[in-house]
């Protein structure tokens, strides 16, 4: 079971790095276009939440890969941030172009929820120390 936990942890390390890279690209693009168009505050907030989520996903994956007991706290924190973001993001019109991206985010959140459930069980199984 340890190897599976470590593999899942590395998967989320890579996922966290991808989220951070996406946030960095968004910030660069916004900075480059700042003279031409104004970026809505909601987009800036969303990018900040993506970056925070990326840090938490990266930290939770690293803690799980190391089989640390901190994985429980990190996964719960990451889950809470993602849930709050999705509740906030889904309040807008579902017919806009970003709706497809939000649907993919919901699917990723479902997978993260399953992984969080597994991580909550790992201390009971004696895998996390």
N, CA, C and O atoms as a GROMACS GRO file, in nm:
protein
  516
    1UNK      N    1   0.081  -0.120   0.000
    1UNK     CA    2   0.000   0.000   0.000
    1UNK      C    3   0.086   0.127   0.000
    1UNK      O    4   0.045   0.231  -0.050
    2UNK      N    5   0.206   0.116   0.057
    2UNK     CA    6   0.294   0.234   0.062
    2UNK      C    7   0.330   0.283  -0.077
    2UNK      O    8   0.332   0.403  -0.102
    3UNK      N    9   0.358   0.189  -0.169
    3UNK     CA   10   0.398   0.231  -0.304
    3UNK      C   11   0.283   0.304  -0.373
    3UNK      O   12   0.307   0.399  -0.448
    4UNK      N   13   0.159   0.260  -0.350
    4UNK     CA   14   0.044   0.326  -0.412
    4UNK      C   15   0.028   0.468  -0.356
    4UNK      O   16   0.001   0.562  -0.430
    5UNK      N   17   0.044   0.482  -0.224
    5UNK     CA   18   0.035   0.614  -0.162
    5UNK      C   19   0.143   0.706  -0.216
    5UNK      O   20   0.117   0.823  -0.245
    6UNK      N   21   0.263   0.655  -0.231
    6UNK     CA   22   0.372   0.738  -0.286
    6UNK      C   23   0.344   0.777  -0.431
    6UNK      O   24   0.372   0.890  -0.471
    7UNK      N   25   0.291   0.684  -0.509
    7UNK     CA   26   0.259   0.714  -0.649
    7UNK      C   27   0.150   0.821  -0.659
    7UNK      O   28   0.160   0.912  -0.741
    8UNK      N   29   0.048   0.810  -0.577
    8UNK     CA   30  -0.058   0.911  -0.575
    8UNK      C   31   0.000   1.046  -0.532
    8UNK      O   32  -0.034   1.150  -0.588
    9UNK      N   33   0.087   1.043  -0.434
    9UNK     CA   34   0.152   1.166  -0.389
    9UNK      C   35   0.231   1.232  -0.502
    9UNK      O   36   0.223   1.354  -0.520
   10UNK      N   37   0.306   1.155  -0.577
   10UNK     CA   38   0.384   1.212  -0.688
   10UNK      C   39   0.292   1.266  -0.798
   10UNK      O   40   0.323   1.367  -0.861
   11UNK      N   41   0.179   1.199  -0.820
   11UNK     CA   42   0.081   1.249  -0.916
   11UNK      C   43   0.035   1.389  -0.876
   11UNK      O   44   0.024   1.478  -0.961
   12UNK      N   45   0.008   1.409  -0.748
   12UNK     CA   46  -0.039   1.539  -0.703
   12UNK      C   47   0.074   1.642  -0.694
   12UNK      O   48   0.048   1.762  -0.704
   13UNK      N   49   0.196   1.598  -0.676
   13UNK     CA   50   0.310   1.691  -0.687
   13UNK      C   51   0.313   1.748  -0.829
   13UNK      O   52   0.326   1.869  -0.848
   14UNK      N   53   0.302   1.661  -0.928
   14UNK     CA   54   0.303   1.707  -1.067
   14UNK      C   55   0.181   1.794  -1.097
   14UNK      O   56   0.193   1.895  -1.167
   15UNK      N   57   0.066   1.756  -1.044
   15UNK     CA   58  -0.055   1.838  -1.063
   15UNK      C   59  -0.040   1.977  -1.003
   15UNK      O   60  -0.081   2.076  -1.063
   16UNK      N   61   0.019   1.984  -0.884
   16UNK     CA   62   0.042   2.114  -0.820
   16UNK      C   63   0.138   2.199  -0.902
   16UNK      O   64   0.117   2.320  -0.915
   17UNK      N   65   0.242   2.138  -0.955
   17UNK     CA   66   0.335   2.213  -1.040
   17UNK      C   67   0.266   2.265  -1.165
   17UNK      O   68   0.292   2.377  -1.209
   18UNK      N   69   0.177   2.184  -1.223
   18UNK     CA   70   0.103   2.229  -1.342
   18UNK      C   71   0.011   2.346  -1.309
   18UNK      O   72  -0.001   2.440  -1.388
   19UNK      N   73  -0.055   2.343  -1.193
   19UNK     CA   74  -0.141   2.454  -1.153
   19UNK      C   75  -0.059   2.582  -1.131
   19UNK      O   76  -0.101   2.690  -1.171
   20UNK      N   77   0.056   2.569  -1.069
   20UNK     CA   78   0.142   2.686  -1.048
   20UNK      C   79   0.192   2.742  -1.181
   20UNK      O   80   0.198   2.863  -1.198
   21UNK      N   81   0.225   2.655  -1.273
   21UNK     CA   82   0.269   2.699  -1.406
   21UNK      C   83   0.155   2.773  -1.477
   21UNK      O   84   0.178   2.876  -1.541
   22UNK      N   85   0.033   2.720  -1.466
   22UNK     CA   86  -0.083   2.786  -1.528
   22UNK      C   87  -0.105   2.925  -1.468
   22UNK      O   88  -0.131   3.021  -1.540
   23UNK      N   89  -0.095   2.935  -1.336
   23UNK     CA   90  -0.112   3.066  -1.272
   23UNK      C   91  -0.003   3.163  -1.318
   23UNK      O   92  -0.031   3.280  -1.343
   24UNK      N   93   0.120   3.115  -1.328
   24UNK     CA   94   0.230   3.200  -1.374
   24UNK      C   95   0.205   3.248  -1.518
   24UNK      O   96   0.226   3.366  -1.548
   25UNK      N   97   0.160   3.157  -1.605
   25UNK     CA   98   0.130   3.197  -1.743
   25UNK      C   99   0.017   3.301  -1.747
   25UNK      O  100   0.024   3.397  -1.822
   26UNK      N  101  -0.086   3.280  -1.666
   26UNK     CA  102  -0.196   3.377  -1.662
   26UNK      C  103  -0.148   3.514  -1.618
   26UNK      O  104  -0.185   3.616  -1.677
   27UNK      N  105  -0.064   3.517  -1.515
   27UNK     CA  106  -0.013   3.645  -1.468
   27UNK      C  107   0.073   3.714  -1.573
   27UNK      O  108   0.064   3.835  -1.591
   28UNK      N  109   0.156   3.638  -1.643
   28UNK     CA  110   0.238   3.698  -1.749
   28UNK      C  111   0.152   3.752  -1.862
   28UNK      O  112   0.177   3.861  -1.913
   29UNK      N  113   0.049   3.676  -1.900
   29UNK     CA  114  -0.038   3.722  -2.007
   29UNK      C  115  -0.114   3.847  -1.966
   29UNK      O  116  -0.129   3.940  -2.045
   30UNK      N  117  -0.163   3.849  -1.844
   30UNK     CA  118  -0.234   3.967  -1.795
   30UNK      C  119  -0.142   4.089  -1.793
   30UNK      O  120  -0.184   4.199  -1.828
   31UNK      N  121  -0.018   4.069  -1.752
   31UNK     CA  122   0.077   4.180  -1.747
   31UNK      C  123   0.109   4.231  -1.887
   31UNK      O  124   0.122   4.352  -1.909
   32UNK      N  125   0.122   4.138  -1.982
   32UNK     CA  126   0.153   4.178  -2.119
   32UNK      C  127   0.036   4.252  -2.183
   32UNK      O  128   0.057   4.342  -2.264
   33UNK      N  129  -0.085   4.216  -2.148
   33UNK     CA  130  -0.202   4.278  -2.208
   33UNK      C  131  -0.259   4.394  -2.127
   33UNK      O  132  -0.359   4.454  -2.166
   34UNK      N  133  -0.196   4.426  -2.016
   34UNK     CA  134  -0.251   4.528  -1.926
   34UNK      C  135  -0.265   4.665  -1.993
   34UNK      O  136  -0.351   4.744  -1.955
   35UNK      N  137  -0.183   4.693  -2.090
   35UNK     CA  138  -0.195   4.821  -2.160
   35UNK      C  139  -0.308   4.824  -2.260
   35UNK      O  140  -0.354   4.931  -2.299
   36UNK      N  141  -0.354   4.707  -2.302
   36UNK     CA  142  -0.458   4.701  -2.404
   36UNK      C  143  -0.598   4.680  -2.346
   36UNK      O  144  -0.695   4.742  -2.390
   37UNK      N  145  -0.608   4.594  -2.249
   37UNK     CA  146  -0.738   4.564  -2.189
   37UNK      C  147  -0.724   4.560  -2.037
   37UNK      O  148  -0.615   4.539  -1.983
   38UNK      N  149  -0.834   4.581  -1.970
   38UNK     CA  150  -0.831   4.570  -1.824
   38UNK      C  151  -0.879   4.430  -1.786
   38UNK      O  152  -0.975   4.378  -1.842
   39UNK      N  153  -0.810   4.373  -1.692
   39UNK     CA  154  -0.845   4.239  -1.647
   39UNK      C  155  -0.944   4.253  -1.532
   39UNK      O  156  -0.919   4.324  -1.435
   40UNK      N  157  -1.058   4.183  -1.544
   40UNK     CA  158  -1.158   4.192  -1.436
   40UNK      C  159  -1.101   4.141  -1.303
   40UNK      O  160  -1.018   4.051  -1.300
   41UNK      N  161  -1.148   4.200  -1.196
   41UNK     CA  162  -1.102   4.161  -1.063
   41UNK      C  163  -1.132   4.014  -1.036
   41UNK      O  164  -1.054   3.945  -0.970
   42UNK      N  165  -1.244   3.966  -1.087
   42UNK     CA  166  -1.278   3.824  -1.064
   42UNK      C  167  -1.174   3.731  -1.126
   42UNK      O  168  -1.144   3.625  -1.070
   43UNK      N  169  -1.120   3.770  -1.240
   43UNK     CA  170  -1.015   3.688  -1.304
   43UNK      C  171  -0.887   3.690  -1.221
   43UNK      O  172  -0.819   3.589  -1.209
   44UNK      N  173  -0.856   3.806  -1.164
   44UNK     CA  174  -0.737   3.814  -1.080
   44UNK      C  175  -0.752   3.731  -0.954
   44UNK      O  176  -0.658   3.665  -0.911
   45UNK      N  177  -0.872   3.734  -0.895
   45UNK     CA  178  -0.898   3.652  -0.777
   45UNK      C  179  -0.889   3.504  -0.813
   45UNK      O  180  -0.830   3.425  -0.739
   46UNK      N  181  -0.948   3.468  -0.926
   46UNK     CA  182  -0.944   3.327  -0.969
   46UNK      C  183  -0.800   3.280  -0.988
   46UNK      O  184  -0.766   3.168  -0.950
   47UNK      N  185  -0.715   3.363  -1.046
   47UNK     CA  186  -0.575   3.326  -1.065
   47UNK      C  187  -0.503   3.310  -0.931
   47UNK      O  188  -0.418   3.222  -0.916
   48UNK      N  189  -0.535   3.396  -0.836
   48UNK     CA  190  -0.476   3.383  -0.703
   48UNK      C  191  -0.518   3.254  -0.635
   48UNK      O  192  -0.438   3.188  -0.569
   49UNK      N  193  -0.645   3.218  -0.651
   49UNK     CA  194  -0.694   3.092  -0.592
   49UNK      C  195  -0.630   2.972  -0.662
   49UNK      O  196  -0.600   2.872  -0.597
   50UNK      N  197  -0.610   2.982  -0.793
   50UNK     CA  198  -0.542   2.874  -0.866
   50UNK      C  199  -0.401   2.857  -0.811
   50UNK      O  200  -0.356   2.744  -0.791
   51UNK      N  201  -0.333   2.966  -0.788
   51UNK     CA  202  -0.196   2.957  -0.733
   51UNK      C  203  -0.197   2.897  -0.593
   51UNK      O  204  -0.116   2.811  -0.562
   52UNK      N  205  -0.289   2.942  -0.508
   52UNK     CA  206  -0.299   2.886  -0.373
   52UNK      C  207  -0.334   2.738  -0.379
   52UNK      O  208  -0.277   2.657  -0.305
   53UNK      N  209  -0.427   2.703  -0.465
   53UNK     CA  210  -0.462   2.562  -0.483
   53UNK      C  211  -0.344   2.481  -0.531
   53UNK      O  212  -0.323   2.368  -0.486
   54UNK      N  213  -0.265   2.538  -0.622
   54UNK     CA  214  -0.146   2.469  -0.671
   54UNK      C  215  -0.046   2.443  -0.560
   54UNK      O  216   0.014   2.335  -0.554
   55UNK      N  217  -0.027   2.542  -0.473
   55UNK     CA  218   0.066   2.524  -0.360
   55UNK      C  219   0.015   2.413  -0.268
   55UNK      O  220   0.092   2.329  -0.223
   56UNK      N  221  -0.115   2.414  -0.239
   56UNK     CA  222  -0.171   2.313  -0.149
   56UNK      C  223  -0.170   2.174  -0.211
   56UNK      O  224  -0.144   2.076  -0.141
   57UNK      N  225  -0.198   2.164  -0.340
   57UNK     CA  226  -0.193   2.034  -0.407
   57UNK      C  227  -0.050   1.983  -0.409
   57UNK      O  228  -0.026   1.864  -0.385
   58UNK      N  229   0.045   2.070  -0.437
   58UNK     CA  230   0.186   2.033  -0.436
   58UNK      C  231   0.228   1.987  -0.297
   58UNK      O  232   0.293   1.883  -0.282
   59UNK      N  233   0.191   2.063  -0.194
   59UNK     CA  234   0.229   2.027  -0.057
   59UNK      C  235   0.163   1.896  -0.013
   59UNK      O  236   0.227   1.813   0.052
   60UNK      N  237   0.037   1.878  -0.049
   60UNK     CA  238  -0.031   1.755  -0.010
   60UNK      C  239   0.031   1.635  -0.080
   60UNK      O  240   0.047   1.529  -0.020
   61UNK      N  241   0.065   1.650  -0.206
   61UNK     CA  242   0.130   1.541  -0.278
   61UNK      C  243   0.266   1.509  -0.222
   61UNK      O  244   0.302   1.392  -0.209
   62UNK      N  245   0.343   1.611  -0.188
   62UNK     CA  246   0.476   1.588  -0.131
   62UNK      C  247   0.466   1.520   0.005
   62UNK      O  248   0.544   1.429   0.035
   63UNK      N  249   0.370   1.562   0.087
   63UNK     CA  250   0.352   1.499   0.218
   63UNK      C  251   0.310   1.353   0.204
   63UNK      O  252   0.355   1.267   0.279
   64UNK      N  253   0.223   1.326   0.107
   64UNK     CA  254   0.179   1.189   0.087
   64UNK      C  255   0.294   1.104   0.032
   64UNK      O  256   0.312   0.989   0.074
   65UNK      N  257   0.370   1.158  -0.062
   65UNK     CA  258   0.483   1.083  -0.118
   65UNK      C  259   0.585   1.050  -0.010
   65UNK      O  260   0.653   0.948  -0.017
   66UNK      N  261   0.596   1.137   0.090
   66UNK     CA  262   0.689   1.114   0.201
   66UNK      C  263   0.625   1.030   0.312
   66UNK      O  264   0.689   1.001   0.413
   67UNK      N  265   0.498   0.992   0.293
   67UNK     CA  266   0.421   0.916   0.393
   67UNK      C  267   0.416   0.989   0.527
   67UNK      O  268   0.424   0.927   0.634
   68UNK      N  269   0.403   1.120   0.520
   68UNK     CA  270   0.397   1.204   0.640
   68UNK      C  271   0.253   1.214   0.689
   68UNK      O  272   0.159   1.213   0.610
   69UNK      N  273   0.238   1.224   0.819
   69UNK     CA  274   0.104   1.243   0.877
   69UNK      C  275   0.047   1.380   0.838
   69UNK      O  276  -0.074   1.400   0.845
   70UNK      N  277   0.133   1.473   0.798
   70UNK     CA  278   0.087   1.605   0.754
   70UNK      C  279   0.005   1.596   0.625
   70UNK      O  280  -0.062   1.693   0.588
   71UNK      N  281   0.010   1.483   0.557
   71UNK     CA  282  -0.068   1.467   0.434
   71UNK      C  283  -0.217   1.484   0.462
   71UNK      O  284  -0.290   1.538   0.379
   72UNK      N  285  -0.262   1.440   0.578
   72UNK     CA  286  -0.404   1.453   0.614
   72UNK      C  287  -0.443   1.600   0.618
   72UNK      O  288  -0.543   1.640   0.558
   73UNK      N  289  -0.365   1.680   0.688
   73UNK     CA  290  -0.394   1.823   0.700
   73UNK      C  291  -0.385   1.891   0.564
   73UNK      O  292  -0.471   1.972   0.528
   74UNK      N  293  -0.282   1.860   0.488
   74UNK     CA  294  -0.261   1.923   0.358
   74UNK      C  295  -0.373   1.888   0.261
   74UNK      O  296  -0.422   1.975   0.189
   75UNK      N  297  -0.414   1.762   0.257
   75UNK     CA  298  -0.522   1.723   0.168
   75UNK      C  299  -0.654   1.789   0.208
   75UNK      O  300  -0.729   1.834   0.122
   76UNK      N  301  -0.682   1.796   0.337
   76UNK     CA  302  -0.806   1.862   0.382
   76UNK      C  303  -0.804   2.011   0.348
   76UNK      O  304  -0.907   2.066   0.308
   77UNK      N  305  -0.690   2.077   0.364
   77UNK     CA  306  -0.680   2.219   0.329
   77UNK      C  307  -0.698   2.239   0.178
   77UNK      O  308  -0.770   2.329   0.136
   78UNK      N  309  -0.634   2.154   0.099
   78UNK     CA  310  -0.649   2.163  -0.046
   78UNK      C  311  -0.792   2.137  -0.089
   78UNK      O  312  -0.844   2.204  -0.179
   79UNK      N  313  -0.857   2.040  -0.024
   79UNK     CA  314  -0.996   2.009  -0.056
   79UNK      C  315  -1.085   2.129  -0.024
   79UNK      O  316  -1.173   2.163  -0.104
   80UNK      N  317  -1.064   2.192   0.090
   80UNK     CA  318  -1.147   2.306   0.131
   80UNK      C  319  -1.132   2.423   0.035
   80UNK      O  320  -1.231   2.486  -0.002
   81UNK      N  321  -1.010   2.453  -0.006
   81UNK     CA  322  -0.987   2.564  -0.100
   81UNK      C  323  -1.053   2.534  -0.234
   81UNK      O  324  -1.118   2.621  -0.293
   82UNK      N  325  -1.037   2.411  -0.283
   82UNK     CA  326  -1.098   2.376  -0.411
   82UNK      C  327  -1.251   2.381  -0.404
   82UNK      O  328  -1.315   2.430  -0.496
   83UNK      N  329  -1.307   2.332  -0.295
   83UNK     CA  330  -1.454   2.334  -0.280
   83UNK      C  331  -1.505   2.478  -0.276
   83UNK      O  332  -1.603   2.511  -0.342
   84UNK      N  333  -1.438   2.563  -0.200
   84UNK     CA  334  -1.479   2.703  -0.192
   84UNK      C  335  -1.469   2.772  -0.328
   84UNK      O  336  -1.558   2.847  -0.366
   85UNK      N  337  -1.361   2.746  -0.400
   85UNK     CA  338  -1.344   2.806  -0.532
   85UNK      C  339  -1.454   2.760  -0.628
   85UNK      O  340  -1.512   2.842  -0.701
   86UNK      N  341  -1.483   2.631  -0.628
   86UNK     CA  342  -1.584   2.580  -0.721
   86UNK      C  343  -1.724   2.633  -0.687
   86UNK      O  344  -1.803   2.661  -0.777
   87UNK      N  345  -1.753   2.646  -0.559
   87UNK     CA  346  -1.882   2.706  -0.522
   87UNK      C  347  -1.890   2.850  -0.568
   87UNK      O  348  -1.994   2.895  -0.616
   88UNK      N  349  -1.779   2.924  -0.554
   88UNK     CA  350  -1.775   3.063  -0.598
   88UNK      C  351  -1.782   3.072  -0.751
   88UNK      O  352  -1.856   3.154  -0.804
   89UNK      N  353  -1.707   2.988  -0.821
   89UNK     CA  354  -1.698   2.996  -0.967
   89UNK      C  355  -1.828   2.951  -1.034
   89UNK      O  356  -1.862   3.001  -1.141
   90UNK      N  357  -1.900   2.858  -0.974
   90UNK     CA  358  -2.021   2.806  -1.037
   90UNK      C  359  -2.143   2.894  -1.017
   90UNK      O  360  -2.253   2.858  -1.060
   91UNK      N  361  -2.127   3.009  -0.955
   91UNK     CA  362  -2.238   3.100  -0.938
   91UNK      C  363  -2.266   3.178  -1.066
   91UNK      O  364  -2.371   3.242  -1.078
   92UNK      N  365  -2.173   3.175  -1.161
   92UNK     CA  366  -2.189   3.253  -1.283
   92UNK      C  367  -2.262   3.172  -1.390
   92UNK      O  368  -2.297   3.056  -1.370
   93UNK      N  369  -2.284   3.236  -1.504
   93UNK     CA  370  -2.359   3.178  -1.616
   93UNK      C  371  -2.289   3.054  -1.670
   93UNK      O  372  -2.170   3.058  -1.701
   94UNK      N  373  -2.363   2.944  -1.681
   94UNK     CA  374  -2.305   2.818  -1.730
   94UNK      C  375  -2.290   2.816  -1.881
   94UNK      O  376  -2.232   2.721  -1.935
   95UNK      N  377  -2.342   2.916  -1.952
   95UNK     CA  378  -2.329   2.916  -2.097
   95UNK      C  379  -2.205   2.990  -2.145
   95UNK      O  380  -2.177   2.992  -2.265
   96UNK      N  381  -2.130   3.051  -2.054
   96UNK     CA  382  -2.010   3.124  -2.097
   96UNK      C  383  -1.898   3.025  -2.132
   96UNK      O  384  -1.904   2.908  -2.094
   97UNK      N  385  -1.797   3.073  -2.205
   97UNK     CA  386  -1.691   2.983  -2.250
   97UNK      C  387  -1.612   2.915  -2.138
   97UNK      O  388  -1.554   2.808  -2.158
   98UNK      N  389  -1.610   2.974  -2.020
   98UNK     CA  390  -1.534   2.916  -1.909
   98UNK      C  391  -1.608   2.799  -1.844
   98UNK      O  392  -1.551   2.730  -1.759
   99UNK      N  393  -1.734   2.776  -1.881
   99UNK     CA  394  -1.812   2.669  -1.818
   99UNK      C  395  -1.750   2.531  -1.843
   99UNK      O  396  -1.751   2.446  -1.754
  100UNK      N  397  -1.696   2.509  -1.962
  100UNK     CA  398  -1.633   2.379  -1.991
  100UNK      C  399  -1.511   2.358  -1.902
  100UNK      O  400  -1.487   2.247  -1.855
  101UNK      N  401  -1.435   2.462  -1.879
  101UNK     CA  402  -1.320   2.452  -1.789
  101UNK      C  403  -1.362   2.424  -1.647
  101UNK      O  404  -1.296   2.348  -1.576
  102UNK      N  405  -1.472   2.484  -1.604
  102UNK     CA  406  -1.522   2.457  -1.469
  102UNK      C  407  -1.570   2.314  -1.456
  102UNK      O  408  -1.552   2.252  -1.350
  103UNK      N  409  -1.630   2.260  -1.561
  103UNK     CA  410  -1.674   2.118  -1.556
  103UNK      C  411  -1.553   2.027  -1.540
  103UNK      O  412  -1.558   1.930  -1.464
  104UNK      N  413  -1.445   2.056  -1.609
  104UNK     CA  414  -1.322   1.977  -1.593
  104UNK      C  415  -1.267   1.992  -1.453
  104UNK      O  416  -1.214   1.897  -1.395
  105UNK      N  417  -1.278   2.113  -1.398
  105UNK     CA  418  -1.233   2.135  -1.260
  105UNK      C  419  -1.315   2.054  -1.161
  105UNK      O  420  -1.262   2.003  -1.062
  106UNK      N  421  -1.445   2.042  -1.187
  106UNK     CA  422  -1.530   1.960  -1.099
  106UNK      C  423  -1.489   1.814  -1.107
  106UNK      O  424  -1.487   1.745  -1.004
  107UNK      N  425  -1.456   1.765  -1.226
  107UNK     CA  426  -1.411   1.626  -1.240
  107UNK      C  427  -1.279   1.605  -1.166
  107UNK      O  428  -1.261   1.503  -1.099
  108UNK      N  429  -1.187   1.700  -1.177
  108UNK     CA  430  -1.060   1.689  -1.105
  108UNK      C  431  -1.085   1.694  -0.954
  108UNK      O  432  -1.019   1.624  -0.877
  109UNK      N  433  -1.180   1.777  -0.912
  109UNK     CA  434  -1.215   1.786  -0.770
  109UNK      C  435  -1.271   1.654  -0.719
  109UNK      O  436  -1.244   1.614  -0.606
  110UNK      N  437  -1.349   1.586  -0.801
  110UNK     CA  438  -1.403   1.455  -0.761
  110UNK      C  439  -1.289   1.356  -0.737
  110UNK      O  440  -1.293   1.280  -0.640
  111UNK      N  441  -1.189   1.356  -0.825
  111UNK     CA  442  -1.073   1.270  -0.804
  111UNK      C  443  -0.995   1.307  -0.679
  111UNK      O  444  -0.950   1.220  -0.605
  112UNK      N  445  -0.980   1.437  -0.655
  112UNK     CA  446  -0.909   1.483  -0.535
  112UNK      C  447  -0.986   1.446  -0.409
  112UNK      O  448  -0.927   1.416  -0.306
  113UNK      N  449  -1.119   1.450  -0.419
  113UNK     CA  450  -1.202   1.409  -0.306
  113UNK      C  451  -1.180   1.262  -0.273
  113UNK      O  452  -1.170   1.224  -0.157
  114UNK      N  453  -1.173   1.178  -0.378
  114UNK     CA  454  -1.147   1.036  -0.355
  114UNK      C  455  -1.009   1.015  -0.293
  114UNK      O  456  -0.993   0.934  -0.201
  115UNK      N  457  -0.910   1.088  -0.343
  115UNK     CA  458  -0.776   1.077  -0.286
  115UNK      C  459  -0.773   1.126  -0.142
  115UNK      O  460  -0.703   1.069  -0.058
  116UNK      N  461  -0.849   1.231  -0.112
  116UNK     CA  462  -0.856   1.281   0.025
  116UNK      C  463  -0.918   1.177   0.118
  116UNK      O  464  -0.871   1.158   0.230
  117UNK      N  465  -1.020   1.110   0.071
  117UNK     CA  466  -1.080   1.001   0.149
  117UNK      C  467  -0.980   0.890   0.176
  117UNK      O  468  -0.974   0.837   0.287
  118UNK      N  469  -0.901   0.856   0.076
  118UNK     CA  470  -0.797   0.755   0.093
  118UNK      C  471  -0.694   0.800   0.196
  118UNK      O  472  -0.653   0.722   0.282
  119UNK      N  473  -0.653   0.926   0.187
  119UNK     CA  474  -0.554   0.979   0.280
  119UNK      C  475  -0.608   0.979   0.423
  119UNK      O  476  -0.533   0.955   0.518
  120UNK      N  477  -0.736   1.006   0.439
  120UNK     CA  478  -0.796   1.003   0.572
  120UNK      C  479  -0.796   0.861   0.630
  120UNK      O  480  -0.794   0.843   0.752
  121UNK      N  481  -0.798   0.762   0.544
  121UNK     CA  482  -0.798   0.622   0.588
  121UNK      C  483  -0.656   0.570   0.615
  121UNK      O  484  -0.639   0.478   0.695
  122UNK      N  485  -0.555   0.627   0.551
  122UNK     CA  486  -0.418   0.576   0.561
  122UNK      C  487  -0.362   0.572   0.704
  122UNK      O  488  -0.293   0.476   0.736
  123UNK      N  489  -0.388   0.670   0.790
  123UNK     CA  490  -0.338   0.657   0.928
  123UNK      C  491  -0.400   0.539   1.002
  123UNK      O  492  -0.334   0.475   1.083
  124UNK      N  493  -0.527   0.511   0.974
  124UNK     CA  494  -0.594   0.395   1.037
  124UNK      C  495  -0.528   0.266   0.991
  124UNK      O  496  -0.516   0.171   1.068
  125UNK      N  497  -0.485   0.262   0.864
  125UNK     CA  498  -0.419   0.143   0.809
  125UNK      C  499  -0.273   0.133   0.850
  125UNK      O  500  -0.208   0.032   0.822
  126UNK      N  501  -0.222   0.236   0.915
  126UNK     CA  502  -0.083   0.234   0.961
  126UNK      C  503   0.018   0.270   0.854
  126UNK      O  504   0.137   0.241   0.869
  127UNK      N  505  -0.027   0.332   0.747
  127UNK     CA  506   0.065   0.368   0.638
  127UNK      C  507   0.132   0.501   0.664
  127UNK      O  508   0.251   0.518   0.637
  128UNK      N  509   0.056   0.598   0.717
  128UNK     CA  510   0.115   0.729   0.744
  128UNK      C  511   0.166   0.733   0.888
  128UNK      O  512   0.104   0.681   0.980
  129UNK      N  513   0.283   0.796   0.904
  129UNK     CA  514   0.343   0.798   1.036
  129UNK      C  515   0.341   0.925   1.102
  129UNK      O  516   0.390   0.936   1.215
   0.00000   0.00000   0.00000
